[in-house]
Amino acid sequence: MAEGGFPGQHTTTTTVTSSTTVQTNIRFDPSYVKTIPGILKVVQVVCSLIGFICIQCSYLNTARKGVYFSWISMIAFWFTGILLGFYLFHIVEKFYKIPWLKIEFVFTALWTVLYLIAGILAVTVHDNSHSAAAFFGFTATLAYALDAFLKWRGVRAGGLAQGSRVVSKQTTSVAPPREGY
């Protein structure tokens, strides 16, 4: 006989189902730039390009600090620009098995730190062009930091970079009726 208040037997069944919905055709979709990740990518590309132009307009552009800023801004410009193109044409969705969110998280987190260093170095040069570049560098730092945070959340949630994944969890518990009531 079972003790009062505690069932003698309890069965729990948990079913987890996941469905991934993607369209694997390549198509142009300008609505991506209206999303938060799209806006962040546009800000990153624009700030990288303008910051690079500002450094190149300086007479001190061949100094180490200017070269470092140029290097950081051009890698950011090309990587983020190509990625923006991939999102606009749904290439990321076509190759959804590639861990895009993890790749982007690593890049955005790394470039947050590298842009912060580049902006600090640009501020230390007493030149109007470097000061302007520093502004755009710090703006890019904020955009990359926010993007890194969003990518980190997406990776933790198991999401896709583009497309949708629906995970549903169903739990069924079966317990015998209690005796003595």
C-alpha positions in Angstrom: 0.0 0.0 0.0 1.3 3.4 -0.9 1.9 6.1 1.7 -0.8 8.7 1.8 -0.2 11.7 -0.4 2.5 10.1 -2.5 1.4 8.1 -5.6 2.9 4.6 -6.0 3.7 5.2 -9.6 4.2 8.2 -11.8 5.0 8.3 -15.6 6.2 11.3 -17.5 6.6 11.4 -21.3 8.2 14.3 -23.0 8.1 14.8 -26.7 10.2 17.4 -28.4 9.6 18.2 -32.1 11.5 20.6 -34.2 10.6 21.8 -37.7 12.8 24.1 -39.8 11.1 26.2 -42.5 13.4 27.6 -45.1 13.1 28.6 -48.8 16.2 27.5 -50.6 15.6 29.7 -53.7 17.8 32.8 -54.1 15.7 36.0 -54.3 16.1 39.7 -53.6 14.3 40.8 -50.5 14.9 44.5 -49.6 12.7 44.2 -46.5 15.8 42.8 -44.6 17.2 46.3 -44.2 14.1 47.3 -42.2 14.8 44.7 -39.5 17.1 45.4 -36.5 19.9 43.1 -37.8 19.6 44.7 -41.2 19.7 48.2 -39.8 22.8 47.3 -37.7 24.6 45.8 -40.8 23.9 49.0 -42.8 25.2 51.2 -39.9 28.3 49.0 -39.7 29.0 49.1 -43.4 28.4 52.9 -43.6 30.5 53.7 -40.5 33.3 51.5 -41.7 33.4 53.1 -45.1 33.2 56.7 -43.8 35.7 56.0 -41.0 38.1 54.6 -43.7 37.6 57.7 -45.9 38.2 60.0 -42.9 41.5 58.3 -42.1 42.6 58.4 -45.8 41.9 62.1 -45.9 44.4 62.7 -43.1 48.0 63.6 -43.8 48.9 61.1 -41.0 47.1 58.2 -42.7 50.4 56.2 -43.1 51.2 56.3 -39.4 50.6 53.1 -37.5 47.4 54.2 -35.8 45.9 55.2 -39.2 47.0 52.0 -40.9 45.4 50.0 -38.0 42.1 51.9 -38.3 42.1 51.5 -42.1 42.8 47.8 -41.8 40.0 47.2 -39.2 37.5 49.3 -41.1 38.1 47.7 -44.5 37.9 44.1 -43.2 34.7 45.1 -41.4 33.3 46.9 -44.5 33.9 43.9 -46.8 32.9 41.1 -44.4 29.7 42.9 -43.2 28.9 44.2 -46.8 29.2 40.7 -48.2 27.1 39.3 -45.4 24.5 42.0 -46.0 24.3 40.9 -49.6 23.9 37.3 -48.5 21.0 38.3 -46.3 19.4 40.5 -49.0 19.5 37.6 -51.5 18.6 34.9 -49.0 21.9 33.1 -49.6 22.1 32.6 -45.8 18.8 30.9 -45.9 19.8 28.7 -48.8 22.8 27.4 -46.9 21.0 27.3 -43.5 23.1 24.3 -42.3 26.2 26.6 -42.0 26.2 28.0 -38.5 25.8 31.6 -39.6 24.8 32.9 -36.2 27.9 31.5 -34.5 30.2 32.8 -37.3 28.6 36.2 -37.0 28.7 36.2 -33.2 32.5 35.5 -33.2 33.1 38.2 -35.9 30.9 40.9 -34.3 32.3 40.2 -30.8 35.9 40.4 -32.1 35.2 43.5 -34.2 33.6 45.2 -31.2 36.9 45.0 -29.4 39.1 45.8 -32.4 37.0 48.8 -33.3 37.1 50.0 -29.7 40.9 49.9 -29.9 40.9 51.6 -33.3 38.6 54.4 -32.1 40.8 55.0 -29.0 43.9 55.0 -31.1 42.3 57.5 -33.5 41.3 59.8 -30.7 44.9 60.1 -29.5 46.0 61.6 -32.9 45.3 65.3 -32.8 43.9 65.6 -36.3 40.4 66.5 -37.4 40.3 63.5 -39.8 41.3 61.1 -37.1 38.7 62.6 -34.7 36.0 62.1 -37.3 37.1 58.6 -37.9 37.1 57.9 -34.2 33.4 59.0 -34.0 32.5 56.6 -36.8 34.7 53.9 -35.2 32.9 54.3 -31.8 29.5 54.2 -33.6 30.6 51.0 -35.4 31.7 49.6 -32.0 28.2 50.2 -30.6 26.6 48.6 -33.6 28.8 45.6 -33.5 28.3 45.2 -29.8 24.6 45.3 -30.1 24.7 42.9 -33.0 27.0 40.5 -31.0 24.5 40.5 -28.2 21.6 39.7 -30.6 23.7 36.9 -32.2 24.6 35.5 -28.8 20.9 35.4 -27.8 20.1 33.7 -31.2 22.8 31.1 -30.7 21.6 30.3 -27.2 18.0 30.0 -28.4 19.1 27.6 -31.2 17.7 29.9 -33.8 18.5 30.2 -37.5 20.1 33.3 -39.0 17.4 33.4 -41.7 14.3 31.3 -42.0 12.4 29.8 -39.0 12.8 26.9 -36.6 9.8 26.0 -34.4 10.5 23.8 -31.4 7.5 22.5 -29.6 7.7 20.5 -26.4 4.8 18.4 -25.2 4.9 16.8 -21.8 2.4 14.2 -20.7 2.1 13.0 -17.1 0.2 9.9 -16.0 -0.3 9.1 -12.3 -2.7 6.6 -10.8 -5.6 7.9 -8.9 -5.0 8.4 -5.2 -6.6 6.0 -2.8 -8.4 7.0 0.3 -10.4 10.0 -1.0 
